[in-house]
C-alpha cells in the first residue's frame, strides 16, 4: 500500500489528537513542496509521537470502542510510519537532503556571491535552491541512481552528466566551493574527492551535507578529514531537520 494512503488510514481514528494532526499537516506540506521541485520552506519538526501522547491516544480509541490491543498496535505502527517518512521521500522523490530554504537563507547571507560545484547533485533541487538565492552553481551527477525511483528522475535544474572526479577536474578550478551532499555510506570515494579538491590551485572549500558516522559518507572520511570550526555552519545547522534519528548537518572541510 502507498505510504501516504496507509498513513492516512491508520491516523484517521486519532486525528482529534493535536499531535497527530500537526504531524499529518507537516507531512502534507513537505510532500507538496518537494513534489514541486522545491526545498522545504522550513525544517520538519520531530515526527515521532512522544510516550506522553499515549494516554490521549488511548482515550480517543476507547471512545470509538476500539480494542486496547488494536490501539496499542496503531500507536506503534503510526510511529513507525512517522519515523520512516525520510525513506519515503528518498525512494519516491529521490530527495535525500532535507535542508530547508530557511537554512539556505542563512547560508547565502554569510557566504554571499559564491560560485559552487555540486557533486552527486541528483535531481538538482539543492542547486536550484542556491541559485534562487543568487548563487552560481554548476550541478553534476553520474545519474547512476536513476534506476532506484521514478519521480526522482525529473530534473529541477540543469545537471551535467559527470562523475565526481571528472567534475572536479573539469569544473573545480572555476569555483569557490564544492558541495558533496549525502555521499553514499561506506563508499570511500569521498576521501578521494577530498584529496583531489586539495590539489586544486585555488583550494576551494568542501561543504559536506550528511550525518557524521551515520547514514552518509565512509568511516574513513570522518576519521581522516578535518572539520573546520565555522560560526556560519553552526547557524545553518539550526535550520536543518531534527524530525527523525538522522542528524543531518552541514560540515566545512578545509
TORPADREN-781815 format. One record per residue: residue in one letter; z, y, x of N, C-alpha, C in turn; residue number from 1. Coordinates in Angstrom, 1 decimal. Each point is the difference from the previous one (the first is absolute). Layout:
- A_Z_Y_X_Z_Y_X_Z_Y_X_NUM
...
END
This chain:
- X_0.0_-1.2_0.8_0.0_1.2_-0.8_0.0_1.3_0.9_1
- X_-0.7_1.0_-0.5_0.0_1.2_0.8_1.4_0.6_0.2_2
- X_0.2_0.5_1.1_1.3_0.6_0.4_0.5_1.0_-1.0_3
- X_-0.8_1.0_-0.4_0.4_1.0_-0.9_0.3_-0.5_-1.4_4
- X_-0.8_-0.9_-0.4_0.2_-0.6_-1.4_1.2_-0.8_0.0_5
- X_0.3_-0.8_1.0_1.2_-0.8_0.1_1.2_0.9_0.0_6
- X_-0.1_1.1_0.8_1.2_1.0_0.1_0.2_0.6_-1.4_7
- X_-1.0_0.4_-0.6_0.1_0.7_-1.3_0.7_-1.0_-1.1_8
- X_-0.5_-1.2_0.0_0.5_-1.0_-1.0_1.5_-0.3_0.3_9
- X_0.3_-0.1_1.3_1.4_-0.4_0.4_0.9_1.1_-0.3_10
- X_-0.4_1.3_0.2_0.9_1.1_-0.1_0.1_0.5_-1.5_11
- X_-0.9_-0.4_-0.8_-0.1_0.6_-1.4_1.3_-0.1_-0.8_12
- X_0.8_-1.1_0.0_1.2_0.0_-0.8_1.1_0.9_0.6_13
- X_-0.2_0.4_1.2_1.1_0.8_0.7_-0.3_1.4_0.3_14
- X_-1.1_0.5_-0.6_-0.4_1.4_0.3_0.9_1.1_-0.4_15
- X_1.0_-0.3_-0.9_1.0_1.0_-0.3_0.9_0.2_1.1_16
- X_0.0_-0.8_1.0_0.8_0.2_1.2_-0.7_1.1_0.9_17
- X_0.7_1.0_0.3_-0.6_1.2_0.7_-0.6_-0.4_1.3_18
- X_0.7_-0.9_0.8_-0.4_-0.3_1.3_-1.3_-0.8_-0.1_19
- X_-0.1_-0.9_-1.0_-1.3_-0.8_-0.1_-1.1_1.0_-0.4_20
- X_0.2_0.9_-0.9_-1.1_0.9_-0.5_-0.5_0.9_1.1_21
- X_1.0_0.5_0.8_-0.4_0.9_1.1_-0.9_-0.8_1.0_22
- X_0.4_-1.2_0.3_-0.8_-0.8_1.0_-1.4_-0.3_-0.5_23
- X_-0.1_-0.3_-1.3_-1.3_-0.2_-0.6_-0.9_1.2_0.1_24
- X_0.6_1.2_-0.3_-0.7_1.2_0.0_-0.5_0.3_1.5_25
- X_0.9_-0.2_0.9_-0.4_0.2_1.4_-1.1_-0.9_0.5_26
- X_0.0_-1.3_-0.4_-1.0_-0.9_0.3_-1.3_0.4_-0.6_27
- X_0.0_0.5_-1.3_-1.2_0.4_-0.7_-0.6_1.2_0.8_28
- X_0.9_1.0_0.4_-0.5_1.1_0.7_-0.7_-0.4_1.3_29
- X_0.7_-0.9_0.7_-0.5_-0.4_1.3_-1.4_-0.7_-0.1_30
- X_-0.1_-0.9_-1.0_-1.3_-0.7_-0.2_-1.1_1.0_-0.4_31
- X_0.3_1.0_-0.8_-1.0_1.0_-0.4_-0.5_0.8_1.2_32
- X_0.9_0.4_0.9_-0.3_0.8_1.1_-0.9_-0.8_1.0_33
- X_0.5_-1.2_0.3_-0.7_-0.8_1.0_-1.4_-0.5_-0.5_34
- X_-0.1_-0.3_-1.3_-1.3_-0.4_-0.6_-1.0_1.1_0.1_35
- X_0.5_1.3_0.1_-0.9_1.1_0.1_-0.3_0.4_1.5_36
- X_0.4_-0.9_0.9_-0.3_0.3_1.4_0.9_1.0_0.6_37
- X_1.2_0.2_-0.5_1.0_1.0_0.5_1.2_-0.7_0.6_38
- X_0.6_0.7_0.9_1.3_-0.4_0.5_1.0_0.4_-1.1_39
- X_1.2_-0.6_0.0_1.0_0.3_-1.0_0.4_1.4_0.1_40
- X_0.2_0.7_-1.1_0.4_1.4_0.0_1.4_0.2_0.5_41
- X_0.8_-1.0_-0.2_1.4_0.0_0.5_0.4_-1.4_0.3_42
- X_1.0_-0.2_0.8_0.4_-1.4_0.3_0.5_-0.7_-1.2_43
- X_-0.2_-1.3_0.0_0.6_-0.9_-1.0_1.6_0.0_0.2_44
- X_0.7_0.0_-1.1_1.5_-0.3_0.1_0.2_-1.4_0.2_45
- X_1.3_-0.4_0.2_0.4_-1.4_0.1_-0.4_-0.7_-1.3_46
- X_-0.7_-1.1_0.0_-0.4_-0.6_-1.2_0.9_-1.1_-0.5_47
- X_0.6_-0.8_1.0_0.8_-1.1_-0.5_1.2_0.6_-0.7_48
- X_0.4_-0.8_-1.1_1.2_0.4_-0.8_1.3_-0.3_0.7_49
- X_0.9_0.9_0.0_1.3_-0.3_0.6_0.8_-0.9_-0.9_50
- X_1.0_-0.7_0.6_0.8_-0.9_-0.7_0.8_0.7_-1.1_51
- X_0.3_1.3_0.1_0.8_0.6_-1.0_-0.9_0.3_-1.3_52
- X_-1.3_-0.3_0.1_-0.9_0.1_-1.2_0.2_-1.2_-0.9_53
- X_0.6_-1.1_0.6_-0.1_-1.3_-0.7_0.8_0.1_-1.4_54
- X_1.1_0.7_0.0_0.8_0.0_-1.3_-0.8_0.6_-1.1_55
- X_-0.7_1.1_0.3_-0.8_0.7_-1.1_-1.2_-0.9_-0.3_56
- X_-0.6_-0.6_1.0_-1.1_-1.0_-0.2_0.4_-1.1_-1.0_57
- X_1.2_-0.6_0.3_0.6_-1.1_-0.8_0.2_0.5_-1.4_58
- X_0.6_1.2_-0.2_0.3_0.5_-1.3_-1.2_0.2_-0.9_59
- X_-1.1_0.5_0.7_-1.3_0.2_-0.7_-0.5_-1.3_-0.5_60
- X_0.0_-1.0_0.9_-0.5_-1.4_-0.4_0.8_-0.6_-1.1_61
- X_1.3_0.1_0.1_0.8_-0.6_-1.1_-0.2_0.6_-1.3_62
- X_-0.2_1.3_-0.1_-0.3_0.7_-1.2_-1.3_-0.6_-0.7_63
- X_-0.9_-0.5_0.9_-1.3_-0.5_-0.5_0.1_-1.6_-0.2_64
- X_1.3_-0.5_0.1_0.3_-1.4_-0.2_-0.8_-0.9_1.0_65
- X_-0.1_0.5_1.2_-0.6_-0.8_1.1_1.1_-0.8_0.7_66
- X_-0.3_-1.2_0.3_0.9_-0.9_0.7_0.5_0.6_1.3_67
- X_1.2_-0.1_0.4_0.5_0.5_1.2_-0.8_-0.5_1.2_68
- X_-0.3_-1.3_0.0_-0.8_-0.6_1.1_-1.3_0.7_0.1_69
- X_-0.6_0.3_-1.1_-1.3_0.7_0.1_0.1_1.4_0.6_70
- X_1.1_0.7_-0.5_0.2_1.4_0.5_0.2_0.0_1.5_71
- X_0.8_-1.0_0.5_0.2_-0.1_1.5_-1.3_-0.3_0.7_72
- X_-0.8_-0.9_-0.5_-1.3_-0.3_0.6_-0.9_1.2_0.0_73
- X_0.0_0.7_-1.2_-0.8_1.2_-0.1_0.4_1.1_1.1_74
- X_1.3_0.2_0.2_0.5_0.9_0.9_-0.5_-0.3_1.4_75
- X_0.1_-1.3_0.4_-0.5_-0.5_1.3_-1.5_0.2_0.2_76
- X_-0.7_-0.4_-1.1_-1.5_0.0_0.1_-0.5_1.5_0.1_77
- X_0.7_0.8_-0.8_-0.4_1.4_0.0_0.2_0.7_1.4_78
- X_1.2_-0.3_0.5_0.3_0.5_1.4_-1.0_-0.6_1.0_79
- X_-0.4_-1.2_-0.1_-0.9_-0.6_0.9_-1.4_0.7_-0.1_80
- X_-0.4_0.4_-1.2_-1.3_0.7_-0.1_0.1_1.4_0.5_81
- X_1.1_0.7_-0.2_0.2_1.3_0.5_0.0_0.0_1.6_82
- X_0.7_-1.0_0.5_0.0_-0.1_1.5_-1.3_-0.3_0.6_83
- X_-1.0_-0.6_-0.7_-1.3_-0.4_0.5_-1.1_1.0_-0.4_84
- X_0.4_1.1_-0.5_-1.1_1.0_-0.4_-0.9_0.4_1.2_85
- X_0.6_0.1_1.1_-0.8_0.4_1.2_-1.1_-1.1_0.2_86
- X_0.3_-1.3_-0.1_-1.0_-1.0_0.2_-1.1_0.1_-1.0_87
- X_0.3_0.4_-1.3_-1.0_0.2_-1.0_-1.0_1.0_0.5_88
- X_0.5_1.1_0.5_-0.8_1.1_0.4_-0.9_-0.4_1.2_89
- X_0.6_-0.8_0.9_-0.7_-0.4_1.2_-1.2_-0.9_-0.4_90
- X_0.2_-0.9_-0.8_-1.1_-1.0_-0.3_-0.9_0.4_-1.2_91
- X_0.5_0.9_-0.8_-0.9_0.5_-1.1_-0.8_1.2_0.4_92
- X_0.6_0.9_0.8_-0.7_1.2_0.4_-0.3_0.1_1.4_93
- X_0.5_-0.9_0.8_-0.2_0.2_1.5_0.8_1.1_0.5_94
- X_1.1_0.4_-0.7_0.8_1.1_0.4_1.3_-0.5_0.7_95
- X_0.1_0.3_1.3_1.1_-0.5_0.8_1.1_1.0_0.3_96
- X_-0.4_1.1_0.6_1.0_1.1_0.1_0.2_0.7_-1.3_97
- X_1.3_0.3_-0.3_0.4_0.7_-1.2_0.5_1.4_0.4_98
- X_-0.5_0.6_1.1_0.4_1.3_0.4_-0.5_1.0_-1.2_99
- X_0.8_1.0_-0.2_-0.3_0.8_-1.2_-0.7_1.3_0.4_100
- X_-0.5_0.7_-1.0_-0.6_1.4_0.3_1.1_0.9_0.4_101
- X_1.2_-0.2_-0.5_1.1_0.9_0.5_0.3_-0.2_1.5_102
- X_-0.1_-1.2_0.4_0.1_-0.3_1.5_-1.1_0.7_0.8_103
- X_-1.2_-0.1_-0.6_-1.2_0.6_0.7_0.2_1.6_0.1_104
- X_0.6_0.5_-1.1_0.2_1.5_0.1_0.9_0.4_1.1_105
- X_1.0_-0.8_0.3_0.9_0.3_1.1_-0.7_-0.3_1.3_106
- X_-0.7_-1.1_0.0_-0.8_-0.4_1.2_-0.9_1.1_0.5_107
- X_-0.8_0.5_-1.0_-1.0_1.0_0.4_0.6_1.4_0.2_108
- X_1.2_0.3_-0.6_0.6_1.2_0.2_0.5_0.2_1.5_109
- X_0.5_-1.1_0.6_0.5_0.0_1.3_-1.0_-0.4_1.1_110
- X_-1.1_-0.7_-0.5_-1.1_-0.4_0.9_-1.3_0.5_-0.6_111
- X_-0.2_1.3_-0.1_-1.2_0.6_-0.6_-1.2_-0.1_0.8_112
- X_-1.2_0.0_-0.6_-1.3_0.1_0.6_-0.2_-1.0_1.1_113
- X_0.3_-1.2_-0.2_-0.2_-1.1_1.0_-1.2_-0.8_-0.4_114
- X_-0.6_-0.6_1.0_-1.1_-0.9_-0.1_0.4_-1.4_0.2_115
- X_-0.2_-0.9_-1.0_0.6_-1.3_0.1_-1.1_-1.1_0.1_116
- X_0.3_-1.1_0.6_-0.8_-1.2_-0.1_0.9_-1.0_-0.7_117
- X_-0.4_-0.6_-1.1_0.8_-1.0_-0.7_-0.6_-1.3_0.3_118
- X_0.8_-1.0_0.5_-0.5_-1.3_0.2_0.4_-0.9_-1.2_119
- X_-0.7_-1.1_-0.2_0.3_-0.9_-1.1_0.3_0.9_-1.3_120
- X_-0.9_0.8_-0.3_0.2_1.0_-1.1_-0.1_-0.5_-1.4_121
- X_-0.5_-1.3_-0.1_-0.1_-0.6_-1.4_-0.9_0.8_-0.9_122
- X_0.4_0.3_-1.2_-0.9_0.7_-0.9_0.0_1.5_0.2_123
- X_0.7_0.5_1.0_0.0_1.4_0.3_0.9_0.9_-0.7_124
- X_0.9_-0.5_-0.8_0.9_0.9_-0.8_0.8_0.9_0.9_125
- X_0.6_-0.5_1.1_0.8_0.9_0.8_-0.8_1.1_0.6_126
- X_-1.2_-0.4_0.5_-0.9_1.0_0.6_-0.4_1.0_-1.1_127
- X_-0.2_-0.4_-1.2_-0.3_0.9_-1.1_1.1_1.0_-0.2_128
- X_1.2_-0.6_0.0_1.2_0.9_-0.2_0.2_1.0_1.1_129
- X_-0.2_-0.4_1.3_0.1_1.0_1.1_-1.0_1.1_-0.1_130
- X_-1.2_-0.5_-0.4_-1.1_1.0_-0.1_0.2_1.0_-1.0_131
- X_0.7_-0.4_-1.1_0.3_0.9_-1.1_1.0_1.1_0.4_132
- X_0.7_-0.3_1.1_1.0_1.0_0.6_-0.6_0.7_1.2_133
- X_-1.3_0.0_0.1_-0.7_0.8_1.0_-0.1_-0.6_1.4_134
- X_0.2_-1.3_0.1_-0.1_-0.7_1.3_-1.4_-0.6_0.1_135
- X_-0.4_-0.2_1.2_-1.3_-0.7_0.3_0.3_-1.4_0.4_136
- X_-0.7_-0.9_-0.7_0.3_-1.5_0.2_-1.3_-0.8_0.2_137
- X_0.0_-0.8_1.0_-1.0_-1.0_0.2_0.6_-1.3_-0.4_138
- X_-0.4_-0.6_-1.1_0.6_-1.3_-0.4_-0.9_-1.1_0.4_139
- X_0.6_-1.1_0.5_-0.8_-1.2_0.5_0.7_-1.3_-0.5_140
- X_-0.8_-1.0_-0.1_0.6_-1.3_-0.4_-1.1_-1.1_0.2_141
- X_0.5_-1.2_0.3_-1.0_-1.1_0.2_-0.4_-0.6_-1.3_142
- X_0.8_0.3_-1.1_-0.2_-0.6_-1.3_0.2_-1.5_-0.1_143
- X_0.7_-0.5_0.9_0.3_-1.5_0.0_0.8_-0.4_-1.2_144
- X_0.7_1.0_-0.6_1.0_-0.2_-1.1_-0.7_-0.1_-1.3_145
- X_-1.3_0.3_-0.1_-0.6_0.2_-1.4_0.0_-1.2_-0.8_146
- X_0.1_-1.2_0.6_0.0_-1.2_-0.7_1.3_-0.3_-0.8_147
- X_1.0_0.8_0.3_1.4_-0.3_-0.5_0.2_0.6_-1.4_148
- X_-0.7_1.1_-0.4_0.1_0.5_-1.3_-1.3_0.7_-0.4_149
- X_-0.1_0.2_-1.3_-1.2_0.6_-0.6_0.0_1.5_-0.1_150
- X_1.1_0.5_-0.6_0.1_1.4_-0.3_0.1_0.8_1.3_151
- X_0.6_-0.6_1.0_0.2_0.7_1.3_-1.3_0.2_0.8_152
- X_-1.1_-0.6_-0.5_-1.3_0.2_0.7_-0.6_1.4_-0.3_153
- X_0.5_0.6_-1.0_-0.5_1.3_-0.3_0.5_1.1_1.0_154
- X_-0.9_0.6_0.7_0.4_1.0_1.0_0.2_1.4_-0.7_155
- X_1.1_0.6_0.4_0.3_1.4_-0.5_-0.2_1.1_1.0_156
- X_-0.6_-0.4_1.2_-0.2_0.9_1.1_-1.0_-0.7_0.9_157
- X_-0.9_0.8_0.6_-1.0_-0.7_0.9_0.7_-0.7_1.2_158
- X_-0.1_-1.3_0.0_0.6_-0.8_1.1_-1.1_-0.6_0.8_159
- X_0.0_0.2_1.3_-1.0_-0.5_0.9_0.4_-1.4_0.4_160
- X_-1.0_-0.8_0.1_0.2_-1.5_0.4_0.2_-0.1_1.5_161
- X_1.2_-0.2_0.4_0.3_-0.2_1.4_1.4_-0.6_0.1_162
- X_0.1_-1.0_0.9_1.3_-0.6_0.2_0.9_1.1_0.8_163
- X_1.2_-0.3_0.1_1.0_1.0_0.6_-0.4_0.4_1.4_164
- X_-0.3_-1.0_0.9_-0.2_0.3_1.4_-1.4_0.8_0.2_165
- X_-1.0_-0.4_-0.8_-1.2_0.7_0.0_0.1_1.4_-0.5_166
- X_0.8_0.2_-1.0_0.2_1.3_-0.5_0.7_0.9_1.0_167
- X_1.0_-0.5_0.7_0.7_0.8_1.0_-0.9_0.4_1.1_168
- X_-0.9_-0.9_0.4_-0.9_0.3_1.1_-1.0_1.1_-0.4_169
- X_-0.5_-0.1_-1.3_-1.0_0.9_-0.5_0.5_1.3_-0.4_170
- X_1.1_0.0_-0.7_0.5_1.3_-0.6_1.3_0.5_0.6_171
- X_0.7_-0.8_0.7_1.3_0.4_0.6_0.0_1.3_0.8_172
- X_-1.0_0.2_0.8_0.0_1.3_0.8_-0.2_1.2_-0.8_173
- X_-0.3_-0.1_-1.3_-0.3_1.1_-0.9_1.2_0.5_-0.8_174
- X_1.1_-0.7_0.1_1.1_0.2_-1.0_1.3_0.4_0.7_175
- X_0.9_0.5_-0.8_1.4_0.4_0.4_1.0_-1.1_-0.1_176
- X_-0.3_-0.9_-1.0_1.0_-1.1_-0.3_-0.8_-1.1_-0.7_177
- X_0.6_-1.2_0.2_-0.6_-1.2_-0.6_1.0_-0.7_-0.9_178
- X_-0.4_-0.3_-1.2_0.9_-0.6_-1.0_-0.3_-1.5_-0.1_179
- X_1.1_-0.8_0.0_-0.1_-1.4_-0.2_1.0_-0.3_-1.1_180
- X_-0.5_-0.3_-1.2_0.8_-0.2_-1.2_0.0_-1.5_-0.4_181
- X_1.1_-0.6_-0.1_0.2_-1.4_-0.4_-0.9_-1.0_0.8_182
- X_0.2_0.1_1.3_-0.6_-1.0_0.9_0.6_-1.4_-0.3_183
- X_-0.9_-1.0_0.0_0.5_-1.3_-0.4_1.2_-0.5_0.9_184
- X_1.0_-0.6_-0.7_1.1_-0.5_0.7_-0.4_-1.2_0.8_185
- X_0.7_-0.2_1.2_-0.2_-1.1_0.9_-1.3_0.1_0.7_186
- X_-0.8_1.0_-0.1_-1.3_0.2_0.7_0.2_1.0_1.1_187
- X_-0.1_-0.5_1.3_0.3_1.0_1.1_-1.2_0.9_0.3_188
- X_-0.9_0.1_-0.9_-1.1_1.0_0.1_0.6_1.4_0.1_189
- X_1.2_0.3_-0.6_0.6_1.3_0.0_0.4_0.4_1.5_190
- X_0.4_-1.0_0.8_0.3_0.3_1.4_-1.2_0.4_0.7_191
- X_-1.1_-0.7_-0.2_-1.3_0.3_0.7_-0.4_1.4_-0.4_192
- X_0.1_0.3_-1.3_-0.4_1.3_-0.5_0.8_1.1_0.7_193
- X_1.3_-0.1_0.1_0.9_1.0_0.7_-0.4_0.1_1.4_194
- X_-0.3_-1.1_0.7_-0.4_0.1_1.4_-1.3_0.8_0.1_195
- X_-1.0_-0.3_-0.8_-1.3_0.6_0.0_0.1_1.5_-0.3_196
- X_0.9_0.4_-0.9_0.2_1.4_-0.3_0.6_0.8_1.2_197
- X_0.9_-0.6_0.7_0.6_0.6_1.2_-1.1_0.3_1.1_198
- X_-1.1_-0.7_0.0_-1.0_0.2_1.0_-0.9_1.2_-0.4_199
- X_0.1_0.5_-1.2_-0.9_1.1_-0.4_0.4_1.3_0.8_200
- X_-0.9_0.8_0.4_0.3_1.2_0.8_0.9_1.0_-0.6_201
- X_0.0_0.2_-1.3_0.8_1.0_-0.7_1.3_-0.5_-0.5_202
- X_0.3_-1.3_0.2_1.2_-0.7_-0.4_0.5_0.4_-1.4_203
- X_-0.8_-0.4_-1.0_0.3_0.2_-1.4_1.3_-0.7_-0.4_204
- X_0.7_0.5_-1.0_1.1_-0.7_-0.6_-0.5_-1.2_-0.7_205
- X_0.9_-1.0_0.0_-0.2_-1.2_-0.9_1.0_0.1_-1.1_206
- X_-0.4_0.2_-1.3_0.8_0.0_-1.1_-0.1_-1.3_-0.8_207
- X_1.1_-0.7_0.0_0.1_-1.3_-0.6_0.7_0.1_-1.4_208
- X_-0.6_-0.6_-1.0_0.7_-0.1_-1.3_0.3_-1.5_-0.3_209
- X_1.2_-0.4_-0.2_0.4_-1.4_-0.2_1.5_-0.2_0.0_210
- X_0.4_-1.2_0.2_1.4_-0.4_0.0_0.3_-0.6_1.4_211
- X_1.0_0.6_0.7_0.4_-0.4_1.3_0.6_-1.4_-0.1_212
- X_-0.5_-1.0_0.8_0.5_-1.3_0.0_0.0_-0.6_-1.5_213
- X_-1.0_0.3_-0.7_-0.1_-0.4_-1.4_-1.4_-0.6_-0.3_214
- X_-0.6_0.5_-1.1_-1.2_-0.6_-0.5_-1.3_0.6_0.7_215
- X_0.2_0.9_0.9_-1.2_0.5_0.7_0.2_-0.1_1.5_216
- X_-1.2_0.0_0.7_0.0_0.0_1.5_0.6_-1.2_0.6_217
- X_-0.2_-0.2_1.3_0.5_-1.1_0.7_1.4_0.3_0.6_218
- X_0.8_-1.0_0.2_1.3_0.2_0.6_-0.2_0.5_1.4_219
- X_-1.0_-0.4_0.7_-0.3_0.5_1.4_-0.2_1.5_-0.1_220
- X_-0.7_0.5_-1.0_-0.2_1.5_-0.1_1.3_0.7_-0.1_221
- X_0.9_-0.4_-0.9_1.3_0.6_-0.2_0.9_-0.1_1.2_222
- X_-0.2_-1.0_0.7_0.9_-0.2_1.2_-0.5_0.9_1.2_223
- X_-1.3_0.2_0.1_-0.6_0.7_1.2_-0.4_1.4_-0.2_224
- X_-0.2_0.5_-1.2_-0.6_1.3_-0.2_1.1_1.0_-0.3_225
- X_0.2_1.1_0.8_1.0_1.0_-0.1_-0.2_0.8_-1.3_226
- X_1.0_0.1_-0.8_-0.1_0.9_-1.2_0.6_1.3_0.3_227
- X_-0.8_1.1_-0.1_0.4_1.3_0.3_0.9_0.6_-1.1_228
- X_1.0_0.7_0.4_0.8_0.7_-1.0_-0.8_1.2_-0.5_229
- X_0.0_0.2_-1.3_-0.8_1.1_-0.6_0.7_0.5_-1.2_230
- X_0.4_1.3_-0.1_0.6_0.5_-1.2_-1.0_0.0_-1.2_231
- X_-1.3_0.2_0.4_-1.0_-0.1_-1.1_-0.1_-1.3_-0.6_232
- X_0.1_-1.1_0.8_-0.1_-1.3_-0.5_1.2_-0.3_-0.9_233
- X_1.2_0.4_0.4_1.2_-0.2_-0.8_-0.1_0.7_-1.3_234
- X_-0.6_1.1_-0.1_-0.2_0.7_-1.3_-1.0_-0.8_-0.9_235
- X_-1.1_-0.4_0.7_-1.0_-0.8_-0.8_0.6_-1.2_-0.6_236
- X_0.8_-0.7_0.8_0.5_-1.3_-0.5_1.0_0.1_-1.2_237
- X_0.5_1.2_-0.2_0.8_0.2_-1.2_-0.8_-0.1_-1.3_238
- X_-1.4_0.1_0.1_-0.8_-0.1_-1.1_-0.8_-1.3_-0.1_239
- X_0.4_-1.0_0.8_-0.6_-1.3_-0.1_0.8_-0.8_-1.0_240
- X_-0.7_-1.0_-0.7_0.7_-0.7_-1.0_1.1_-0.9_0.5_241
- X_1.0_-0.2_-0.8_1.1_-0.9_0.3_0.3_-0.9_-1.3_242
- X_-1.1_-0.3_-0.7_0.1_-0.7_-1.2_0.2_-1.5_0.1_243
- X_-0.2_-0.6_1.2_0.2_-1.4_0.2_0.6_-0.2_1.4_244
- X_-0.1_-1.3_0.4_0.7_-0.3_1.3_-0.8_0.4_1.2_245
- X_-1.3_0.4_-0.2_-0.8_0.5_1.1_0.4_1.4_0.4_246
- X_0.4_0.2_1.3_0.4_1.3_0.4_-1.2_0.7_0.8_247
- X_-1.0_0.4_-0.8_-1.2_0.6_0.6_0.4_1.4_0.6_248
- X_-0.5_0.2_1.2_0.3_1.3_0.7_-1.2_0.4_0.8_249
- X_0.0_1.3_0.4_-0.9_0.5_1.0_0.6_0.0_1.4_250
- X_-0.7_-0.4_1.0_0.5_-0.1_1.3_-1.0_0.8_1.0_251
- X_0.5_0.8_0.9_-0.8_0.7_0.9_0.1_-0.7_1.4_252
- X_-1.1_-0.5_0.5_0.0_-0.7_1.3_-0.8_0.8_1.0_253
- X_0.7_0.3_1.1_-0.6_0.8_1.1_0.1_-0.7_1.3_254
END
